[in-house]
Structure formats: C-alpha cells, structure tokens
Amino acid sequence: MPLHFELVTPAKLVRSEEVHMVVVPGTDGEFGVLEGHAPFMSTIRDGAVQVFKTAGAAPETIEVRGGFAEVGDSGLTVLAEHVEG
C-alpha cells in the first residue's frame, strides 16, 4: 500500500501524493517512513527529504530547512519552514 505524503510550508502545500517511502532528515538522524509506520513526531534539521515513488526507485530529493515531521493515521506530513526551489 502506498504512503500518503504531504510537504507543506507556512505559505503553501508543496506536495500531496502517494509514494512508497520517504526518508526525513530528523534532528536525531535520518528516518524512513513506510505505510503503516507507528505514530511519530520529530523535529527536522536542514537537509534533503528523499522521496521514493516506488520500491527500488531512485529517490527524488527536496531540500528543506527546519520544521517538523508527523506520522499519523493519514500518512506523513512534513511541515518545513522553507523548501528550496
């Protein structure tokens, strides 16, 4: 089953899509999120969010600065202070 992933900034919704996995640059280290991940919240550090559309696919990277990530019943939401590009 796909993971619902949303990337938002204070200004707008940047992404809302179904993906295989997302790797987030947490302040305590990178963590990967797949569908069915336990509820979880973490602050994020400046770095690259890696979005894997399908299993085995090369990741798309999105540079983010600050914010936090929340995993819940609806999927993964990354609230970034700033998204590059």
N, CA, C and O atoms as CSV, one atom per row, in Angstrom:
chain,resi,resn,atom,element,x,y,z
A,1,MET,N,N,0.836,-1.191,0.000
A,1,MET,CA,C,0.000,0.000,0.000
A,1,MET,C,C,0.874,1.245,0.000
A,1,MET,O,O,1.923,1.266,0.644
A,2,PRO,N,N,0.456,2.269,-0.708
A,2,PRO,CA,C,1.267,3.490,-0.732
A,2,PRO,C,C,1.131,4.298,0.557
A,2,PRO,O,O,0.176,4.150,1.319
A,3,LEU,N,N,2.111,5.144,0.761
A,3,LEU,CA,C,2.142,6.072,1.885
A,3,LEU,C,C,1.651,7.423,1.384
A,3,LEU,O,O,2.112,7.900,0.346
A,4,HIS,N,N,0.723,8.046,2.103
A,4,HIS,CA,C,0.299,9.393,1.738
A,4,HIS,C,C,1.307,10.377,2.326
A,4,HIS,O,O,1.533,10.394,3.536
A,5,PHE,N,N,1.911,11.198,1.459
A,5,PHE,CA,C,2.954,12.136,1.853
A,5,PHE,C,C,2.523,13.560,1.515
A,5,PHE,O,O,2.114,13.845,0.389
A,6,GLU,N,N,2.621,14.449,2.500
A,6,GLU,CA,C,2.365,15.866,2.263
A,6,GLU,C,C,3.554,16.666,2.754
A,6,GLU,O,O,4.088,16.423,3.836
A,7,LEU,N,N,3.958,17.631,1.932
A,7,LEU,CA,C,5.026,18.566,2.282
A,7,LEU,C,C,4.416,19.955,2.235
A,7,LEU,O,O,3.926,20.391,1.193
A,8,VAL,N,N,4.446,20.647,3.361
A,8,VAL,CA,C,3.848,21.974,3.434
A,8,VAL,C,C,4.827,22.970,4.036
A,8,VAL,O,O,5.707,22.612,4.819
A,9,THR,N,N,4.652,24.229,3.652
A,9,THR,CA,C,5.378,25.343,4.254
A,9,THR,C,C,4.316,26.277,4.826
A,9,THR,O,O,3.126,26.079,4.582
A,10,PRO,N,N,4.730,27.290,5.584
A,10,PRO,CA,C,3.725,28.235,6.073
A,10,PRO,C,C,2.949,28.907,4.931
A,10,PRO,O,O,1.824,29.365,5.132
A,11,ALA,N,N,3.540,28.965,3.748
A,11,ALA,CA,C,2.909,29.664,2.632
A,11,ALA,C,C,1.985,28.797,1.782
A,11,ALA,O,O,0.983,29.286,1.261
A,12,LYS,N,N,2.317,27.503,1.639
A,12,LYS,CA,C,1.530,26.690,0.698
A,12,LYS,C,C,1.745,25.195,0.887
A,12,LYS,O,O,2.663,24.752,1.576
A,13,LEU,N,N,0.861,24.440,0.248
A,13,LEU,CA,C,1.019,22.990,0.140
A,13,LEU,C,C,1.946,22.749,-1.042
A,13,LEU,O,O,1.617,23.101,-2.174
A,14,VAL,N,N,3.102,22.150,-0.784
A,14,VAL,CA,C,4.101,21.923,-1.831
A,14,VAL,C,C,3.850,20.603,-2.544
A,14,VAL,O,O,3.943,20.528,-3.770
A,15,ARG,N,N,3.532,19.555,-1.777
A,15,ARG,CA,C,3.306,18.219,-2.332
A,15,ARG,C,C,2.173,17.527,-1.605
A,15,ARG,O,O,1.990,17.726,-0.404
A,16,SER,N,N,1.424,16.730,-2.311
A,16,SER,CA,C,0.451,15.820,-1.709
A,16,SER,C,C,0.345,14.659,-2.678
A,16,SER,O,O,-0.244,14.791,-3.751
A,17,GLU,N,N,0.917,13.511,-2.300
A,17,GLU,CA,C,0.980,12.392,-3.234
A,17,GLU,C,C,1.130,11.060,-2.513
A,17,GLU,O,O,1.460,11.006,-1.328
A,18,GLU,N,N,0.884,9.999,-3.248
A,18,GLU,CA,C,1.063,8.641,-2.743
A,18,GLU,C,C,2.444,8.171,-3.181
A,18,GLU,O,O,2.777,8.219,-4.365
A,19,VAL,N,N,3.250,7.713,-2.216
A,19,VAL,CA,C,4.618,7.277,-2.508
A,19,VAL,C,C,4.899,5.958,-1.790
A,19,VAL,O,O,4.088,5.478,-0.999
A,20,HIS,N,N,6.070,5.381,-2.086
A,20,HIS,CA,C,6.475,4.135,-1.433
A,20,HIS,C,C,7.093,4.415,-0.063
A,20,HIS,O,O,6.709,3.809,0.938
A,21,MET,N,N,8.061,5.345,-0.031
A,21,MET,CA,C,8.788,5.630,1.206
A,21,MET,C,C,9.356,7.035,1.152
A,21,MET,O,O,9.663,7.563,0.084
A,22,VAL,N,N,9.488,7.632,2.339
A,22,VAL,CA,C,10.125,8.945,2.451
A,22,VAL,C,C,11.174,8.860,3.552
A,22,VAL,O,O,10.909,8.323,4.628
A,23,VAL,N,N,12.372,9.393,3.282
A,23,VAL,CA,C,13.430,9.473,4.284
A,23,VAL,C,C,13.550,10.939,4.684
A,23,VAL,O,O,13.744,11.817,3.843
A,24,VAL,N,N,13.430,11.184,5.993
A,24,VAL,CA,C,13.381,12.545,6.526
A,24,VAL,C,C,14.637,12.828,7.359
A,24,VAL,O,O,15.068,11.977,8.137
A,25,PRO,N,N,15.229,14.028,7.197
A,25,PRO,CA,C,16.415,14.376,7.997
A,25,PRO,C,C,16.021,14.855,9.395
A,25,PRO,O,O,15.932,16.058,9.639
A,26,GLY,N,N,15.787,13.918,10.307
A,26,GLY,CA,C,15.422,14.274,11.680
A,26,GLY,C,C,16.599,14.850,12.446
A,26,GLY,O,O,17.753,14.604,12.095
A,27,THR,N,N,16.315,15.608,13.478
A,27,THR,CA,C,17.408,16.196,14.263
A,27,THR,C,C,18.238,15.129,14.967
A,27,THR,O,O,19.405,15.364,15.281
A,28,ASP,N,N,17.654,13.960,15.217
A,28,ASP,CA,C,18.397,12.859,15.841
A,28,ASP,C,C,18.898,11.849,14.813
A,28,ASP,O,O,19.352,10.765,15.179
A,29,GLY,N,N,18.820,12.196,13.539
A,29,GLY,CA,C,19.265,11.302,12.478
A,29,GLY,C,C,18.155,11.057,11.469
A,29,GLY,O,O,16.982,11.315,11.741
A,30,GLU,N,N,18.536,10.560,10.311
A,30,GLU,CA,C,17.546,10.295,9.266
A,30,GLU,C,C,16.644,9.140,9.674
A,30,GLU,O,O,17.071,8.209,10.357
A,31,PHE,N,N,15.377,9.219,9.239
A,31,PHE,CA,C,14.465,8.102,9.470
A,31,PHE,C,C,13.585,7.911,8.247
A,31,PHE,O,O,13.179,8.869,7.590
A,32,GLY,N,N,13.303,6.641,7.961
A,32,GLY,CA,C,12.466,6.298,6.819
A,32,GLY,C,C,11.052,6.000,7.273
A,32,GLY,O,O,10.836,5.425,8.340
A,33,VAL,N,N,10.088,6.397,6.452
A,33,VAL,CA,C,8.682,6.167,6.769
A,33,VAL,C,C,8.028,5.403,5.621
A,33,VAL,O,O,8.085,5.814,4.462
A,34,LEU,N,N,7.407,4.280,5.978
A,34,LEU,CA,C,6.630,3.475,5.042
A,34,LEU,C,C,5.181,3.485,5.511
A,34,LEU,O,O,4.900,3.877,6.644
A,35,GLU,N,N,4.260,3.056,4.651
A,35,GLU,CA,C,2.864,2.914,5.040
A,35,GLU,C,C,2.767,2.039,6.286
A,35,GLU,O,O,3.448,1.018,6.378
A,36,GLY,N,N,1.929,2.426,7.243
A,36,GLY,CA,C,1.746,1.635,8.443
A,36,GLY,C,C,2.720,1.942,9.567
A,36,GLY,O,O,2.697,1.278,10.603
A,37,HIS,N,N,3.578,2.943,9.378
A,37,HIS,CA,C,4.533,3.339,10.414
A,37,HIS,C,C,3.766,3.771,11.664
A,37,HIS,O,O,2.696,4.374,11.569
A,38,ALA,N,N,4.311,3.464,12.812
A,38,ALA,CA,C,3.687,3.873,14.073
A,38,ALA,C,C,3.640,5.403,14.164
A,38,ALA,O,O,4.521,6.077,13.630
A,39,PRO,N,N,2.630,5.953,14.828
A,39,PRO,CA,C,2.569,7.408,15.009
A,39,PRO,C,C,3.861,7.922,15.628
A,39,PRO,O,O,4.422,7.299,16.529
A,40,PHE,N,N,4.325,9.063,15.137
A,40,PHE,CA,C,5.669,9.532,15.467
A,40,PHE,C,C,5.750,11.011,15.134
A,40,PHE,O,O,5.122,11.477,14.183
A,41,MET,N,N,6.524,11.746,15.917
A,41,MET,CA,C,6.758,13.152,15.603
A,41,MET,C,C,8.220,13.467,15.855
A,41,MET,O,O,8.811,12.976,16.816
A,42,SER,N,N,8.802,14.286,14.992
A,42,SER,CA,C,10.210,14.646,15.137
A,42,SER,C,C,10.440,16.027,14.562
A,42,SER,O,O,9.809,16.414,13.579
A,43,THR,N,N,11.352,16.773,15.181
A,43,THR,CA,C,11.810,17.998,14.532
A,43,THR,C,C,12.766,17.573,13.425
A,43,THR,O,O,13.360,16.497,13.480
A,44,ILE,N,N,12.907,18.430,12.424
A,44,ILE,CA,C,13.812,18.108,11.326
A,44,ILE,C,C,14.903,19.164,11.216
A,44,ILE,O,O,14.712,20.332,11.556
A,45,ARG,N,N,16.038,18.714,10.734
A,45,ARG,CA,C,17.170,19.616,10.525
A,45,ARG,C,C,17.226,19.979,9.047
A,45,ARG,O,O,16.548,19.376,8.216
A,46,ASP,N,N,18.046,20.973,8.741
A,46,ASP,CA,C,18.255,21.342,7.346
A,46,ASP,C,C,18.844,20.142,6.618
A,46,ASP,O,O,19.786,19.516,7.103
A,47,GLY,N,N,18.293,19.825,5.463
A,47,GLY,CA,C,18.804,18.694,4.709
A,47,GLY,C,C,17.850,18.296,3.614
A,47,GLY,O,O,16.984,19.074,3.212
A,48,ALA,N,N,18.012,17.073,3.129
A,48,ALA,CA,C,17.220,16.601,1.999
A,48,ALA,C,C,16.189,15.575,2.446
A,48,ALA,O,O,16.512,14.595,3.117
A,49,VAL,N,N,14.937,15.822,2.060
A,49,VAL,CA,C,13.897,14.811,2.181
A,49,VAL,C,C,14.018,13.972,0.919
A,49,VAL,O,O,14.041,14.515,-0.186
A,50,GLN,N,N,14.095,12.645,1.070
A,50,GLN,CA,C,14.213,11.757,-0.087
A,50,GLN,C,C,12.883,11.043,-0.293
A,50,GLN,O,O,12.387,10.355,0.599
A,51,VAL,N,N,12.314,11.218,-1.480
A,51,VAL,CA,C,11.007,10.646,-1.800
A,51,VAL,C,C,11.194,9.502,-2.784
A,51,VAL,O,O,11.677,9.707,-3.898
A,52,PHE,N,N,10.813,8.299,-2.376
A,52,PHE,CA,C,10.889,7.117,-3.231
A,52,PHE,C,C,9.481,6.832,-3.747
A,52,PHE,O,O,8.609,6.418,-2.983
A,53,LYS,N,N,9.259,7.054,-5.046
A,53,LYS,CA,C,7.920,6.865,-5.624
A,53,LYS,C,C,7.490,5.402,-5.580
A,53,LYS,O,O,6.332,5.094,-5.296
A,54,THR,N,N,8.441,4.500,-5.865
A,54,THR,CA,C,8.154,3.069,-5.853
A,54,THR,C,C,9.332,2.345,-5.212
A,54,THR,O,O,10.415,2.915,-5.079
A,55,ALA,N,N,9.126,1.097,-4.818
A,55,ALA,CA,C,10.206,0.299,-4.236
A,55,ALA,C,C,11.319,0.152,-5.264
A,55,ALA,O,O,11.066,-0.211,-6.413
A,56,GLY,N,N,12.548,0.435,-4.849
A,56,GLY,CA,C,13.683,0.294,-5.747
A,56,GLY,C,C,13.941,1.474,-6.655
A,56,GLY,O,O,14.936,1.491,-7.379
A,57,ALA,N,N,13.055,2.469,-6.628
A,57,ALA,CA,C,13.249,3.652,-7.485
A,57,ALA,C,C,14.335,4.540,-6.899
A,57,ALA,O,O,14.578,4.530,-5.693
A,58,ALA,N,N,14.983,5.306,-7.765
A,58,ALA,CA,C,15.938,6.303,-7.283
A,58,ALA,C,C,15.135,7.413,-6.596
A,58,ALA,O,O,14.063,7.788,-7.072
A,59,PRO,N,N,15.650,7.934,-5.485
A,59,PRO,CA,C,14.882,8.950,-4.772
A,59,PRO,C,C,14.928,10.317,-5.440
A,59,PRO,O,O,15.912,10.696,-6.075
A,60,GLU,N,N,13.835,11.037,-5.274
A,60,GLU,CA,C,13.809,12.455,-5.621
A,60,GLU,C,C,14.160,13.178,-4.331
A,60,GLU,O,O,13.608,12.853,-3.280
A,61,THR,N,N,15.068,14.154,-4.382
A,61,THR,CA,C,15.440,14.862,-3.161
A,61,THR,C,C,14.864,16.274,-3.175
A,61,THR,O,O,14.856,16.956,-4.200
A,62,ILE,N,N,14.383,16.690,-2.008
A,62,ILE,CA,C,13.813,18.021,-1.834
A,62,ILE,C,C,14.524,18.641,-0.637
A,62,ILE,O,O,14.441,18.123,0.477
A,63,GLU,N,N,15.220,19.749,-0.866
A,63,GLU,CA,C,15.955,20.398,0.218
A,63,GLU,C,C,14.990,21.193,1.098
A,63,GLU,O,O,14.197,21.998,0.610
A,64,VAL,N,N,15.078,20.946,2.402
A,64,VAL,CA,C,14.222,21.644,3.353
A,64,VAL,C,C,15.075,22.294,4.437
A,64,VAL,O,O,16.204,21.880,4.702
A,65,ARG,N,N,14.504,23.315,5.049
A,65,ARG,CA,C,15.159,23.966,6.182
A,65,ARG,C,C,14.177,24.031,7.339
A,65,ARG,O,O,13.121,24.656,7.243
A,66,GLY,N,N,14.541,23.374,8.434
A,66,GLY,CA,C,13.770,23.450,9.665
A,66,GLY,C,C,12.359,22.918,9.577
A,66,GLY,O,O,11.850,22.634,8.493
A,67,GLY,N,N,11.729,22.787,10.747
A,67,GLY,CA,C,10.352,22.347,10.794
A,67,GLY,C,C,10.197,21.058,11.559
A,67,GLY,O,O,11.033,20.717,12.396
A,68,PHE,N,N,9.117,20.334,11.271
A,68,PHE,CA,C,8.934,19.046,11.913
A,68,PHE,C,C,8.139,18.102,11.025
A,68,PHE,O,O,7.491,18.509,10.061
A,69,ALA,N,N,8.211,16.834,11.384
A,69,ALA,CA,C,7.528,15.778,10.633
A,69,ALA,C,C,6.594,15.056,11.578
A,69,ALA,O,O,6.920,14.828,12.743
A,70,GLU,N,N,5.426,14.699,11.064
A,70,GLU,CA,C,4.457,13.956,11.863
A,70,GLU,C,C,3.935,12.781,11.059
A,70,GLU,O,O,3.488,12.934,9.922
A,71,VAL,N,N,3.999,11.595,11.673
A,71,VAL,CA,C,3.431,10.397,11.073
A,71,VAL,C,C,2.163,10.078,11.852
A,71,VAL,O,O,2.188,9.977,13.078
A,72,GLY,N,N,1.061,9.920,11.138
A,72,GLY,CA,C,-0.202,9.604,11.781
A,72,GLY,C,C,-1.017,8.672,10.913
A,72,GLY,O,O,-0.510,8.116,9.940
A,73,ASP,N,N,-2.287,8.499,11.266
A,73,ASP,CA,C,-3.163,7.607,10.512
A,73,ASP,C,C,-3.292,8.016,9.050
A,73,ASP,O,O,-3.494,7.170,8.179
A,74,SER,N,N,-3.175,9.328,8.781
A,74,SER,CA,C,-3.350,9.806,7.406
A,74,SER,C,C,-2.056,9.779,6.602
A,74,SER,O,O,-2.062,10.134,5.423
A,75,GLY,N,N,-0.933,9.359,7.221
A,75,GLY,CA,C,0.335,9.293,6.495
A,75,GLY,C,C,1.391,10.180,7.116
A,75,GLY,O,O,1.392,10.402,8.327
A,76,LEU,N,N,2.289,10.688,6.288
A,76,LEU,CA,C,3.401,11.530,6.736
A,76,LEU,C,C,3.178,12.959,6.279
A,76,LEU,O,O,2.927,13.217,5.101
A,77,THR,N,N,3.272,13.890,7.228
A,77,THR,CA,C,3.229,15.312,6.902
A,77,THR,C,C,4.537,15.939,7.351
A,77,THR,O,O,4.929,15.814,8.511
A,78,VAL,N,N,5.214,16.617,6.423
A,78,VAL,CA,C,6.425,17.368,6.753
A,78,VAL,C,C,6.062,18.841,6.679
A,78,VAL,O,O,5.667,19.344,5.627
A,79,LEU,N,N,6.200,19.531,7.815
A,79,LEU,CA,C,5.941,20.963,7.883
A,79,LEU,C,C,7.315,21.642,7.921
A,79,LEU,O,O,7.973,21.685,8.961
A,80,ALA,N,N,7.730,22.168,6.771
A,80,ALA,CA,C,9.055,22.754,6.653
A,80,ALA,C,C,8.972,24.267,6.708
A,80,ALA,O,O,8.056,24.870,6.148
A,81,GLU,N,N,9.940,24.881,7.390
A,81,GLU,CA,C,9.996,26.329,7.429
A,81,GLU,C,C,10.272,26.892,6.040
A,81,GLU,O,O,9.762,27.952,5.675
A,82,HIS,N,N,11.088,26.169,5.266
A,82,HIS,CA,C,11.436,26.623,3.917
A,82,HIS,C,C,11.767,25.425,3.048
A,82,HIS,O,O,12.401,24.476,3.508
A,83,VAL,N,N,11.346,25.465,1.806
A,83,VAL,CA,C,11.665,24.432,0.820
A,83,VAL,C,C,12.437,25.104,-0.311
A,83,VAL,O,O,11.981,26.101,-0.871
A,84,GLU,N,N,13.602,24.561,-0.646
A,84,GLU,CA,C,14.409,25.127,-1.722
A,84,GLU,C,C,13.726,24.916,-3.061
A,84,GLU,O,O,13.099,23.882,-3.294
A,85,GLY,N,N,13.853,25.906,-3.941
A,85,GLY,CA,C,13.276,25.777,-5.278
A,85,GLY,C,C,11.802,26.087,-5.245
A,85,GLY,O,O,11.136,26.032,-6.279
